C-alpha cells in the first residue's frame, strides 16, 4: 500500500514567503537603527544655534558658529569677564584682573588661562573660566598642526602695561606685559624700543652662554637671566623665552628658546643695542628662526628668583609719567612690516 505524500497548497506557500519577507524587514531595521541613533546623537543641538553640542563651547547659550556657539558681548570683546576698557589684552581671553593669560603657562595649566588642564576643555588655548577654559572663538578640539595663514596682515596692538616694584623710582625693578601684535602673520624680526632710562642686566647672574642656553630645560632655567617670555598663538599656543647673553661687538646677545609641549627646543638669536632716538635700549628678536605662523604675539618680563638672589632684568629710569611710558615696537613679517609708537600705563 502506497503512502500518500501531501503537497503544500498555494495558500501555504504564500504564507511562508510572507514570513520570510517579514523576517528580512525586521533584520534590516535592527541593523539600521543604531547608526540612525548615533547620527541623531551627533547632531544634538540643545540651544538650537546650529552648532552641534559636541563643538559648542556654550551648549546652553545661542551664538554664531564663528564664535564657537557663544553669544557676543560688545563690552567684552574676548568674553573673558574683563571689560574692554580695563582689559590689557582685548580680543584675547585671560583671567582677571589683567585679562591677559599667563605667559608660558605651567605644568598644570599649559595655556596659562587660570583654568587647570584637568577641567579645561581647550587646554592648549587660553579662554575664560565661565567657558570651561575655551575662548568664544575656539573649538574644543585643537589641531596640532596650524594652518597656513591666508593673508598675513600684522596689526600693531600696542596694549603694553608696566608694573614697577614698590615706588616707581630710578633703578626700581619693573615688570611688563601685553599684547603687541595680532593678525595672520609669519614673524621674522620683532624690534622693541624700551622707554627712556630703562636698563637691562642679568645680575646677580652671569651672562648666559650659547652652550648653556642650548642645555636649558623647561622650569630649570634659573642659571640664566630671562629677559622676556613671549607667546605665539594660532590654533596652538607656543611660548618662547629670551635669555640674556654676553656682550659682543658692543651689543649684548640674546638667546631665544621655543617651548613645544613640556620641553624647550630650537635656538634663535637676538641682541640689545644702546639707547638712541629718545628711547631706552633697543631689543631685536629674530623670531623667524623659530619657523612659526601666528595670530597673536604677546610679551612679558618680570623679576625672577635664582640661586644667587633675585634677578630684576628690567629697571626703571625714574618715576612713571602721568601719560605713561613711551615705547616703540616694530614687526617684520614674510609679507611686510607693522610699527607703532605708544605709551604704556603704569599699574
C-alpha positions as CSV (number, residue, x, y, z in Angstrom):
1,X,0.0,0.0,0.0
2,X,1.5,3.3,-1.1
3,X,1.9,6.2,1.5
4,X,0.2,9.4,0.5
5,X,2.5,12.5,0.0
6,X,0.9,15.8,1.0
7,X,1.8,18.7,-1.3
8,X,1.5,22.2,0.2
9,X,-1.2,24.3,-1.2
10,X,-0.9,27.7,-2.7
11,X,-2.0,29.5,0.4
12,X,0.7,27.7,2.5
13,X,3.4,28.8,0.0
14,X,2.3,32.4,0.1
15,X,2.3,32.3,4.0
16,X,5.9,31.0,4.0
17,X,7.0,33.8,1.7
18,X,5.3,36.4,3.9
19,X,7.1,35.1,6.9
20,X,10.5,35.4,5.1
21,X,9.8,38.9,3.9
22,X,8.8,40.0,7.5
23,X,12.0,38.5,8.9
24,X,14.1,40.4,6.4
25,X,12.4,43.7,7.2
26,X,12.9,43.2,10.9
27,X,16.6,42.3,10.4
28,X,17.2,45.4,8.2
29,X,15.5,47.6,10.7
30,X,17.6,46.2,13.6
31,X,20.8,46.8,11.7
32,X,19.8,50.3,10.5
33,X,18.6,51.7,13.9
34,X,22.0,52.0,15.7
35,X,23.6,54.3,13.0
36,X,20.5,56.4,12.8
37,X,20.5,56.8,16.6
38,X,24.2,57.7,16.6
39,X,23.6,60.2,13.8
40,X,20.8,61.9,15.8
41,X,23.1,62.0,18.9
42,X,26.0,63.5,17.0
43,X,23.7,66.2,15.6
44,X,22.3,67.2,19.1
45,X,22.0,71.0,19.4
46,X,20.4,71.8,22.8
47,X,20.4,75.6,22.3
48,X,19.3,75.5,18.7
49,X,22.0,77.8,17.3
50,X,23.0,75.3,14.6
51,X,26.3,74.5,16.3
52,X,26.4,70.8,17.4
53,X,26.7,70.4,21.1
54,X,30.0,68.5,20.8
55,X,31.5,71.5,19.0
56,X,29.6,74.2,21.0
57,X,31.7,76.0,23.7
58,X,28.4,77.3,25.1
59,X,25.9,74.5,24.5
60,X,23.2,76.1,26.6
61,X,23.5,79.6,25.1
62,X,22.8,80.6,21.5
63,X,25.7,82.1,19.4
64,X,27.2,82.1,15.9
65,X,29.5,79.3,14.8
66,X,32.4,81.7,14.2
67,X,32.4,82.4,17.9
68,X,32.2,78.8,19.0
69,X,28.4,78.9,19.5
70,X,28.8,81.6,22.3
71,X,26.8,84.9,22.4
72,X,28.6,88.1,21.7
73,X,29.2,90.9,24.3
74,X,30.2,94.2,22.7
75,X,31.6,95.4,26.1
76,X,33.8,92.3,26.5
77,X,35.4,91.6,23.1
78,X,37.2,88.4,24.2
79,X,34.5,87.2,26.6
80,X,36.9,86.7,29.5
81,X,34.9,88.6,32.1
82,X,37.2,91.7,31.9
83,X,35.6,94.7,30.3
84,X,37.3,96.2,27.2
85,X,38.1,99.4,29.0
86,X,40.2,97.6,31.7
87,X,41.4,94.6,29.6
88,X,45.2,94.7,28.9
89,X,44.7,92.1,26.2
90,X,41.4,92.8,24.5
91,X,40.5,90.3,21.9
92,X,42.5,87.6,23.7
93,X,41.0,85.8,26.7
94,X,42.7,85.8,30.1
95,X,41.9,85.8,33.8
96,X,41.2,89.0,35.8
97,X,42.4,91.5,36.8
98,X,44.6,92.0,33.7
99,X,42.6,90.0,31.1
100,X,45.9,88.5,29.9
101,X,46.8,84.8,30.2
102,X,50.0,83.9,32.0
103,X,52.9,83.8,29.6
104,X,54.4,80.3,29.2
105,X,51.7,78.6,31.4
106,X,52.8,76.0,33.9
107,X,52.7,72.1,34.1
108,X,49.1,72.1,35.4
109,X,47.8,74.9,33.2
110,X,49.7,74.8,29.9
111,X,47.8,77.7,28.3
112,X,48.1,79.9,31.4
113,X,44.4,80.9,31.4
114,X,43.8,80.1,35.1
115,X,41.7,77.0,34.4
116,X,43.5,73.7,35.3
117,X,44.1,71.3,32.5
118,X,42.1,68.7,34.3
119,X,38.9,70.7,33.8
120,X,39.9,72.8,30.7
121,X,38.0,71.9,27.5
122,X,40.6,73.8,25.5
123,X,43.9,73.1,27.4
124,X,46.2,74.5,24.8
125,X,44.3,77.7,24.0
126,X,43.6,80.5,26.6
127,X,40.0,81.0,27.5
128,X,37.5,82.1,30.1
129,X,36.7,80.1,33.2
130,X,33.0,80.5,32.6
131,X,33.6,78.8,29.2
132,X,35.4,75.9,30.8
133,X,38.7,77.3,29.6
134,X,37.7,78.0,26.0
135,X,37.8,81.2,24.1
136,X,34.5,82.0,22.5
137,X,36.1,81.7,19.0
138,X,37.9,78.4,19.7
139,X,36.6,74.9,19.4
140,X,37.0,72.0,22.0
141,X,39.4,70.0,19.7
142,X,42.5,71.9,18.7
143,X,44.7,70.5,15.9
144,X,48.4,70.0,16.5
145,X,49.3,71.5,13.0
146,X,48.3,75.1,12.5
147,X,47.0,76.0,9.0
148,X,49.0,78.4,6.8
149,X,47.6,81.9,7.2
150,X,45.6,83.1,4.1
151,X,46.5,86.7,4.2
152,X,49.4,87.8,6.6
153,X,48.5,91.3,7.8
154,X,50.0,92.1,11.2
155,X,48.4,94.8,13.2
156,X,50.2,96.6,16.0
157,X,48.0,96.4,19.0
158,X,50.4,98.1,21.5
159,X,48.4,97.2,24.6
160,X,51.5,97.2,26.9
161,X,51.5,97.9,30.7
162,X,54.3,98.4,33.2
163,X,54.2,97.3,36.8
164,X,57.0,98.9,39.0
165,X,58.0,97.1,42.2
166,X,57.2,99.4,45.1
167,X,57.7,103.1,44.3
168,X,58.4,103.9,40.7
169,X,61.8,105.5,41.3
170,X,65.0,105.4,39.3
171,X,66.6,101.9,39.3
172,X,63.4,100.2,40.6
173,X,62.7,96.8,39.2
174,X,59.8,96.8,36.7
175,X,57.6,94.1,35.1
176,X,55.8,94.5,31.8
177,X,53.1,92.5,30.0
178,X,50.9,93.0,27.0
179,X,49.7,92.1,23.5
180,X,52.0,93.6,20.8
181,X,50.6,92.4,17.5
182,X,47.6,90.5,16.1
183,X,46.6,89.3,12.7
184,X,47.6,86.4,10.4
185,X,51.4,86.5,10.1
186,X,54.7,84.7,9.8
187,X,57.0,86.8,12.1
188,X,60.7,87.4,11.2
189,X,62.0,90.2,13.4
190,X,60.5,91.8,16.4
191,X,62.1,95.1,17.5
192,X,61.3,96.7,20.8
193,X,62.5,100.2,21.9
194,X,62.1,100.3,25.7
195,X,61.2,103.5,27.5
196,X,63.9,106.1,28.0
197,X,66.1,105.5,31.1
198,X,65.4,101.7,31.3
199,X,68.4,99.5,31.9
200,X,68.9,95.7,31.3
201,X,71.2,93.5,33.3
202,X,71.5,89.8,34.2
203,X,73.0,90.5,37.7
204,X,73.5,88.8,40.1
205,X,73.7,86.1,37.4
206,X,76.5,85.9,34.8
207,X,75.7,86.2,31.1
208,X,74.2,83.0,29.7
209,X,76.5,81.3,27.1
210,X,75.1,79.8,23.9
211,X,76.1,76.3,25.2
212,X,74.2,76.8,28.4
213,X,71.2,78.2,26.6
214,X,71.1,75.1,24.4
215,X,71.0,72.9,27.5
216,X,68.2,74.7,29.3
217,X,65.1,72.7,30.2
218,X,61.7,73.9,31.0
219,X,61.4,75.0,34.6
220,X,65.2,74.8,35.2
221,X,66.5,78.0,33.6
222,X,67.5,79.7,36.9
223,X,71.1,79.7,35.8
224,X,70.3,82.2,33.0
225,X,68.5,85.5,33.4
226,X,65.3,85.6,31.4
227,X,64.7,89.0,29.9
228,X,61.4,88.2,28.1
229,X,58.8,85.5,27.9
230,X,56.5,85.5,24.9
231,X,53.8,83.6,23.2
232,X,52.9,83.0,19.6
233,X,49.4,81.7,19.2
234,X,47.5,80.4,16.2
235,X,45.4,77.3,16.8
236,X,48.1,76.0,19.1
237,X,49.9,78.0,21.8
238,X,53.7,78.2,21.6
239,X,55.8,80.1,24.1
240,X,59.3,81.4,23.7
241,X,61.9,82.7,26.2
242,X,64.7,85.2,25.7
243,X,67.8,84.8,27.9
244,X,70.5,87.5,28.4
245,X,73.8,86.5,26.9
246,X,77.3,88.1,26.8
247,X,78.4,91.3,25.1
248,X,79.9,91.0,21.7
249,X,80.9,93.9,19.4
250,X,79.2,96.5,21.6
251,X,75.9,94.6,21.7
252,X,74.6,92.2,24.3
253,X,73.4,89.0,22.8
254,X,70.1,87.2,23.5
255,X,69.3,83.5,23.1
256,X,65.7,82.5,22.3
257,X,64.3,79.1,23.1
258,X,61.0,77.8,21.8
259,X,58.6,75.8,24.1
260,X,56.9,72.8,22.5
261,X,54.7,70.9,24.9
262,X,56.8,70.2,28.0
263,X,60.2,70.8,26.6
264,X,62.4,73.6,25.1
265,X,63.6,73.3,21.5
266,X,65.2,75.3,18.8
267,X,67.6,78.3,19.2
268,X,67.1,81.8,17.8
269,X,69.2,84.9,18.4
270,X,68.6,88.5,19.4
271,X,70.5,91.5,20.6
272,X,70.4,94.6,22.8
273,X,71.6,97.9,21.4
274,X,72.4,101.1,23.2
275,X,69.7,103.8,23.7
276,X,69.0,106.2,20.9
277,X,66.3,108.4,19.4
278,X,64.6,109.4,22.7
279,X,64.1,105.8,23.8
280,X,65.9,103.3,26.0
281,X,67.7,100.1,24.9
282,X,66.7,98.6,21.6
283,X,65.9,94.9,21.7
284,X,65.9,92.9,18.5
285,X,64.4,89.3,18.5
286,X,64.9,87.1,15.4
287,X,61.6,85.2,15.8
288,X,61.7,84.0,12.2
289,X,64.3,81.3,13.2
290,X,61.5,79.6,15.2
291,X,59.6,78.9,11.9
292,X,56.1,79.5,13.1
293,X,52.9,81.2,11.9
294,X,50.8,83.1,14.4
295,X,47.8,85.4,15.0
296,X,49.0,86.8,18.4
297,X,52.3,88.0,19.7
298,X,52.5,88.5,23.4
299,X,55.4,89.6,25.5
300,X,56.2,89.8,29.2
301,X,59.0,90.4,31.7
302,X,59.2,90.1,35.4
303,X,61.8,89.8,38.3
304,X,62.8,86.1,39.0
305,X,64.3,84.2,41.8
306,X,67.7,82.5,41.3
307,X,70.3,80.6,43.4
308,X,72.2,83.8,43.7
309,X,69.3,86.0,44.7
310,X,66.5,88.0,43.0
311,X,67.1,88.9,39.3
312,X,65.5,92.0,38.0
313,X,66.4,92.2,34.3
314,X,64.5,95.4,33.7
315,X,64.8,98.6,35.8
316,X,63.1,101.9,35.7
317,X,64.7,105.2,34.6
318,X,62.7,107.2,37.1
319,X,59.1,107.9,38.2
320,X,56.3,106.9,35.9
321,X,54.9,109.9,33.9
322,X,51.2,110.6,34.2
323,X,50.8,110.0,30.5
324,X,52.6,106.6,30.7
325,X,56.0,105.3,29.5
326,X,56.7,105.9,25.8
327,X,58.0,102.9,23.8
328,X,58.1,101.7,20.2
329,X,57.5,98.3,18.5
330,X,58.1,97.1,15.0
331,X,57.4,93.7,13.5
332,X,58.8,92.5,10.2
333,X,57.0,89.5,8.6
334,X,57.2,87.5,5.4
335,X,54.8,90.0,3.7
336,X,55.7,93.4,5.2
337,X,56.0,95.2,8.4
338,X,53.9,97.0,11.1
339,X,55.1,99.6,13.5
340,X,53.7,101.7,16.4
341,X,54.9,104.2,18.9
342,X,52.7,104.3,22.0
343,X,52.6,105.0,25.7
344,X,52.1,102.2,28.3
345,X,50.4,102.9,31.6
346,X,51.9,102.0,34.9
347,X,49.6,99.9,37.1
